[in-house]
Amino acid sequence: MIVVKKAAFKQELVYATRKEYADRHRVSIRTVDNWIKAGAIPYRRYGRKCIRIVVAQADKALEHFNVGV
């Protein structure tokens, strides 16, 4: 995971790769790809292949899909 400190906003943004995010939620990388494609989780693309997920924003977006919690 990559941690970026934003001094102006006094917050930390934690970025994860698709694999790290998949491991965090115990799903496959393909599931994370499907969430990205469906627009369920926000992500940032750096270049052609590099995708990073802002963990806090993505977790908040996935709260809408929790069942039985």
C-alpha positions in Angstrom: 0.0 0.0 0.0 1.1 3.5 -0.7 0.4 6.3 1.8 0.4 9.9 0.6 0.1 12.7 3.1 -1.7 15.8 1.9 -0.5 18.7 4.0 -3.1 21.2 2.8 -5.9 18.9 3.7 -4.2 17.3 6.7 -5.3 13.8 5.7 -3.7 10.6 4.5 -4.7 9.0 1.3 -4.0 5.3 1.2 -3.7 3.8 -2.3 -3.8 0.0 -3.0 -3.2 -2.0 -6.1 -6.0 -4.2 -7.4 -4.3 -7.3 -5.8 -4.0 -5.6 -2.4 -7.6 -4.4 -2.5 -8.8 -7.9 -3.5 -6.8 -9.5 -0.7 -8.2 -6.9 1.8 -11.8 -7.9 0.9 -11.0 -11.6 0.2 -12.2 -11.6 -3.4 -10.5 -12.2 -6.7 -8.7 -9.6 -8.7 -11.3 -10.2 -11.4 -14.1 -9.2 -8.9 -12.2 -5.9 -8.3 -11.9 -5.4 -12.1 -15.7 -6.0 -12.3 -16.3 -3.4 -9.6 -14.1 -0.9 -11.4 -15.8 -1.6 -14.7 -19.3 -1.2 -13.2 -18.3 2.1 -11.5 -18.9 0.6 -8.1 -15.5 1.8 -6.7 -13.5 4.9 -7.6 -10.0 4.4 -8.9 -7.2 6.4 -10.4 -5.2 5.5 -13.5 -1.6 6.4 -13.8 -0.5 5.7 -17.3 -1.8 2.9 -19.4 -1.6 0.0 -17.0 -1.1 1.4 -13.5 -4.4 1.5 -11.5 -4.5 2.6 -7.9 -7.6 2.5 -5.6 -8.1 5.1 -2.9 -9.0 2.7 -0.1 -11.2 5.0 2.0 -13.2 6.1 -0.9 -13.7 2.6 -2.3 -14.6 1.2 1.1 -17.2 3.9 1.5 -18.6 3.2 -2.0 -18.9 -0.6 -1.2 -20.9 0.1 2.0 -24.0 0.3 -0.2 -23.5 -3.3 -1.1 -23.3 -4.8 2.4 -26.0 -7.4 3.0 -27.0 -8.7 6.4 -24.8 -6.4 8.3 
